[in-house]
Amino acid sequence: MAIQQFSRSLPMMLYRTLDAVMPRFRKIFNDFGLTEQQGRVLRVLWERDQIALGELARLTLIPTPSLVGIVDRLSSMELVARQRSDRDRRVVHVLATDKGLALEPEIMPRVAAAYANLKQSIDAESWDLALQGLQKISALGEAAKRND
């Protein structure tokens, strides 16, 4: 079996896709003084009242050591707070503050518009197939991690 041409290899196609997609989202977050990673953290916190730091790392795909620094910066901006678990003092939960929650109605309409713009660039069937394919590949990666 021949090796895929470099420019058409899956890793390069994924990098190229990220380069096409992410700038529009980074700009949205940058307009509010946030990095893309900080925006990811806030997006998760807008969907949950609070979350353990480890689970937040898993959902945002940010390694825990890096996430600690990101949460520190968000905390210094008064957008998130930490709260130690009542049941297990080793567990630290992160939650959005009122100031952090107030950003959601300002940011999310712009994120929704960016998604709508992206979805208009290809037909609905291709969009759905692309997402399904990426989900299948991601699931393989998760299964491999569990088996390691």
N, C-alpha and C positions, 0 to 999 in steps of 0.2 A: 504494500500500500504506500503510495507516494505521500510525502509530507505536504500539507497545505502550503500554498504560496504565502510567504510572510504577510504581505499586505492584506490577504484575505483570511488570515488565521483568526480564530475566535477571539483570542486576547486582543489583537489589534483592532478588530471590528468593535469590540466592546469599548476599548479606549477611544476610538474615533467617535462612537456614539456618545460616550460621556462628554467628549469635547464639544459635541454639537448640542447637547441637552443642558449641561450644568451651568454654563455661563448665564443663562436667563434666570435661573433660580438663585445663583450666587449674587447677581445684581439686586434682586429683590431683597435678600437678607442684608447685603451691604448697604442698601439705602436706609436701613434701620440700625446701622452700626454693628451688624452681626456677621460672623463668618458663616459659611455654609454648614459647618459642623454644629455651631451654636443653634442655627435654625433647625437642624435635625432634632436636637435635644428638645427644643421648645415645641416642635410639632408633636413629639411623643407625649410631652407633658400636657399639651392641650387636649389630648385624647384620654388622659388618665389623671386621677386626682393626685396620685403619688406613685413612685416606682422605685424599687431597689436599684442601687447603682449598677449592680451586675446585670440585671435585666435590661436596664437602660443601655448599657454597653452592647448587649446582644442585639437589641432592636435597632440601634443607630449604626451598628457595625463600626463602632469606635472602640479601640482597645481600652480597657479599664484605666491603665496608667495615663493615657492621653485624655480620657474622659474626665478624670479628676481635675486636670488643669482647665478644661473647658467649663466644667461646673464651677470651679473657683472663679473664673472670669465672669460667668453669668451671675454668680452670687454677688460679686463686687459691683456689678451693674444693677443689683437689686431685682433681677428678673427671676431668679430661682432661690430656693432655700433648701437646706438639708435638715432632716429630722431623723434622729436615731429611733430604731424600732423599739417598741415597748416590750415585744416578746423576745427579741434577740439583739442585744446591744452591739453585736458585731455588724449588724445590717444597718446601712444608712439609706434612707429614702430621700429622693429628690422630688420637689414639687415646685410648680410655678407660683410665683407671688402674684398679687393683684396687678402689679406693674407688668409682669410677664404675661399674664392672661389678657391684659388690655391690648397687647400687640396682635393677638390672634385676628380680631376683626379688621385690622389694618393690613396684615400680611396675607392672610388666606385668600381674599378675593383676587389678589395679584397672582398668587400661586395657581389658583383655579384658572385664571385667564391664560397663564403660561401653559398649563396642561391642555386647555382647549385649543390653543394655537398649535401645539405639537400634534394633537390628534387630528387637526385639519390638514396636516402635511401628508398624511397617507389615508387610504380608505379604512373604514371601520374594521373590515375583516382582517386586513394586514396588521392593524394595531392589536387586535385581539390575539391573533396568531403569534405575534412578536412577544406579547406579555406571557402567553401560555408557554412558549418555548423557553423564555428566560426563567419562568417559575420552575419548569422541569429541571433545567440545568442547576438552578439554585438548590432545589431539593436534593439533587445528587451530591452537591457539596456538603449540605447539612448531614446527609446520611454518612458520608465519608468521615466527617468530623466525629460523629457518634461512634463509629467503628474503630477509630484510632486509639 
